[in-house]
Amino acid sequence: MRSLCVLLSAAFVLWSQSGAAADPSDPSISYPGAVALSQSSSGAWGYKSFPQLLPLYIFKGEPAGRSLCDRDCTAVWPIVRAERTDKPVGLWTIVKRDDGRLQWAYKNSPVYTYFEDRPNDAKGVGKNMDWYLDERGYAYLTSVGVTMSPPLADAKAKKANKTQATAQLLQP
Protein backbone atom coordinates (compact mmCIF):
# COMPACT_ATOMS: atom_id res chain seq x y z
CA MET A 1 0.00 0.00 0.00
CA ARG A 2 2.82 2.39 0.91
CA SER A 3 4.55 1.78 -2.43
CA LEU A 4 1.27 2.49 -4.26
CA CYS A 5 0.97 5.88 -2.48
CA VAL A 6 4.58 6.75 -3.31
CA LEU A 7 4.04 5.73 -6.94
CA LEU A 8 0.84 7.80 -7.25
CA SER A 9 2.52 10.80 -5.62
CA ALA A 10 5.48 10.58 -7.99
CA ALA A 11 3.14 10.27 -11.00
CA PHE A 12 1.21 13.35 -9.88
CA VAL A 13 4.40 15.39 -9.45
CA LEU A 14 5.64 14.41 -12.91
CA TRP A 15 2.26 15.14 -14.48
CA SER A 16 1.95 18.58 -12.81
CA GLN A 17 5.50 19.57 -13.80
CA SER A 18 4.94 18.53 -17.39
CA GLY A 19 2.56 21.45 -17.94
CA ALA A 20 -0.46 19.22 -18.48
CA ALA A 21 -2.08 20.65 -15.36
CA ALA A 22 -1.90 24.17 -16.79
CA ASP A 23 -3.36 23.34 -20.19
CA PRO A 24 -5.56 24.50 -21.65
CA SER A 25 -5.02 28.11 -20.59
CA ASP A 26 -8.13 29.95 -19.53
CA PRO A 27 -8.48 32.95 -21.88
CA SER A 28 -11.07 34.54 -19.57
CA ILE A 29 -8.33 35.48 -17.09
CA SER A 30 -6.41 37.50 -19.70
CA TYR A 31 -6.53 41.27 -19.31
CA PRO A 32 -5.15 44.31 -21.17
CA GLY A 33 -1.87 46.07 -20.38
CA ALA A 34 -3.76 49.04 -18.87
CA VAL A 35 -4.95 46.69 -16.12
CA ALA A 36 -3.26 44.68 -13.36
CA LEU A 37 -4.64 41.83 -11.27
CA SER A 38 -3.61 42.00 -7.63
CA GLN A 39 -4.43 40.39 -4.32
CA SER A 40 -5.37 42.50 -1.30
CA SER A 41 -4.15 41.87 2.22
CA SER A 42 -7.49 40.15 2.91
CA GLY A 43 -6.78 37.70 0.09
CA ALA A 44 -9.41 39.04 -2.33
CA TRP A 45 -8.38 39.43 -5.97
CA GLY A 46 -9.22 42.61 -7.83
CA TYR A 47 -8.39 44.50 -10.99
CA LYS A 48 -6.40 47.73 -10.72
CA SER A 49 -5.30 50.37 -13.18
CA PHE A 50 -1.74 49.94 -14.37
CA PRO A 51 0.75 51.38 -13.48
CA GLN A 52 -1.09 53.54 -10.86
CA LEU A 53 -2.69 50.47 -9.17
CA LEU A 54 -5.94 52.31 -8.48
CA PRO A 55 -9.12 50.29 -7.91
CA LEU A 56 -11.33 49.82 -10.98
CA TYR A 57 -15.11 50.17 -11.13
CA ILE A 58 -18.06 49.39 -13.33
CA PHE A 59 -21.50 50.92 -12.90
CA LYS A 60 -24.39 48.54 -12.31
CA GLY A 61 -27.25 50.21 -14.17
CA GLU A 62 -25.21 51.69 -17.01
CA PRO A 63 -26.23 50.27 -20.40
CA ALA A 64 -23.98 47.47 -21.68
CA GLY A 65 -21.43 48.59 -24.25
CA ARG A 66 -22.04 52.30 -23.73
CA SER A 67 -20.65 54.89 -21.34
CA LEU A 68 -23.04 57.59 -20.12
CA CYS A 69 -20.21 59.37 -18.30
CA ASP A 70 -19.48 62.61 -20.20
CA ARG A 71 -16.61 65.11 -19.94
CA ASP A 72 -17.72 66.53 -16.57
CA CYS A 73 -18.38 63.06 -15.18
CA THR A 74 -14.96 61.75 -16.24
CA ALA A 75 -13.32 64.43 -14.08
CA VAL A 76 -14.66 62.46 -11.11
CA TRP A 77 -14.72 58.98 -12.70
CA PRO A 78 -11.71 58.87 -15.08
CA ILE A 79 -11.99 56.23 -17.78
CA VAL A 80 -9.54 53.39 -18.33
CA ARG A 81 -8.45 54.46 -21.77
CA ALA A 82 -7.76 52.04 -24.61
CA GLU A 83 -5.40 52.92 -27.43
CA ARG A 84 -6.32 52.64 -31.10
CA THR A 85 -3.84 49.78 -31.46
CA ASP A 86 -5.34 47.78 -28.56
CA LYS A 87 -7.39 44.66 -29.26
CA PRO A 88 -10.02 42.95 -27.07
CA VAL A 89 -8.57 40.25 -24.81
CA GLY A 90 -10.39 37.62 -22.73
CA LEU A 91 -13.48 39.19 -21.14
CA TRP A 92 -12.19 42.70 -21.93
CA THR A 93 -13.61 44.64 -24.88
CA ILE A 94 -13.30 48.20 -26.11
CA VAL A 95 -16.18 50.69 -26.36
CA LYS A 96 -16.11 53.87 -28.40
CA ARG A 97 -17.34 56.81 -26.35
CA ASP A 98 -19.52 59.65 -27.66
CA ASP A 99 -16.46 61.94 -27.46
CA GLY A 100 -14.51 59.55 -29.75
CA ARG A 101 -12.15 58.19 -27.10
CA LEU A 102 -11.79 54.45 -26.65
CA GLN A 103 -12.46 52.92 -23.24
CA TRP A 104 -11.81 49.45 -21.83
CA ALA A 105 -14.89 47.48 -20.82
CA TYR A 106 -15.14 44.32 -18.71
CA LYS A 107 -17.92 41.96 -19.82
CA ASN A 108 -19.18 44.88 -21.94
CA SER A 109 -19.33 47.29 -18.95
CA PRO A 110 -17.16 50.42 -19.29
CA VAL A 111 -14.41 50.61 -16.66
CA TYR A 112 -13.52 53.64 -14.51
CA THR A 113 -11.30 54.77 -11.65
CA TYR A 114 -12.42 57.22 -8.94
CA PHE A 115 -10.71 60.57 -8.35
CA GLU A 116 -10.43 60.18 -4.55
CA ASP A 117 -8.99 56.67 -4.62
CA ARG A 118 -5.44 55.73 -3.73
CA PRO A 119 -3.83 52.30 -4.13
CA ASN A 120 -5.54 49.88 -1.71
CA ASP A 121 -8.08 52.56 -0.70
CA ALA A 122 -11.32 52.24 -2.69
CA LYS A 123 -13.53 55.19 -1.75
CA GLY A 124 -15.84 54.95 -4.76
CA VAL A 125 -17.48 51.65 -3.78
CA GLY A 126 -21.26 51.91 -3.64
CA LYS A 127 -21.47 55.53 -4.77
CA ASN A 128 -24.57 56.23 -6.78
CA MET A 129 -24.41 58.09 -10.04
CA ASP A 130 -27.40 59.95 -11.38
CA TRP A 131 -27.17 60.69 -15.07
CA TYR A 132 -29.63 63.19 -16.44
CA LEU A 133 -29.55 63.02 -20.20
CA ASP A 134 -30.79 65.53 -22.72
CA GLU A 135 -30.53 65.56 -26.51
CA ARG A 136 -26.87 66.70 -26.36
CA GLY A 137 -25.84 63.85 -24.07
CA TYR A 138 -25.30 66.19 -21.08
CA ALA A 139 -24.67 64.34 -17.82
CA TYR A 140 -23.76 65.30 -14.31
CA LEU A 141 -23.09 63.77 -10.93
CA THR A 142 -25.09 64.52 -7.82
CA SER A 143 -23.88 61.87 -5.40
CA VAL A 144 -20.31 63.20 -5.16
CA GLY A 145 -21.23 66.85 -4.79
CA VAL A 146 -20.61 67.97 -8.36
CA THR A 147 -23.20 70.65 -9.11
CA MET A 148 -23.86 72.23 -12.46
CA SER A 149 -26.77 74.14 -13.87
CA PRO A 150 -28.86 71.96 -16.17
CA PRO A 151 -28.72 72.85 -19.86
CA LEU A 152 -32.50 72.70 -20.18
CA ALA A 153 -34.84 75.19 -18.55
CA ASP A 154 -37.34 72.44 -17.80
CA ALA A 155 -35.68 70.31 -15.10
CA LYS A 156 -38.80 68.18 -14.77
CA ALA A 157 -38.46 67.06 -18.38
CA LYS A 158 -34.85 66.11 -17.72
CA LYS A 159 -35.70 64.01 -14.69
CA ALA A 160 -37.89 61.83 -16.88
CA ASN A 161 -34.67 60.70 -18.60
CA LYS A 162 -32.84 59.89 -15.36
CA THR A 163 -30.62 56.82 -15.27
CA GLN A 164 -29.16 55.73 -11.93
CA ALA A 165 -26.18 53.44 -11.54
CA THR A 166 -24.10 52.25 -8.60
CA ALA A 167 -20.31 51.91 -8.58
CA GLN A 168 -19.13 48.35 -8.03
CA LEU A 169 -15.50 47.35 -7.43
CA LEU A 170 -14.27 45.29 -10.36
CA GLN A 171 -13.24 41.78 -9.35
CA PRO A 172 -12.72 38.70 -11.52
Secondary structure by P-SEA (a helix, b strand, c coil): caaaaaaaaaaaaaaaaacccccccccccccccccccccccccbbbbbccccccbbbbbccccccccccccccccccccccccccccccccbbbbbccccbbbbbcccbbbbbbccccccccccccbbbbbbbcccbbbbbcccccccccccccaaaaaaabbbbbbbcccc
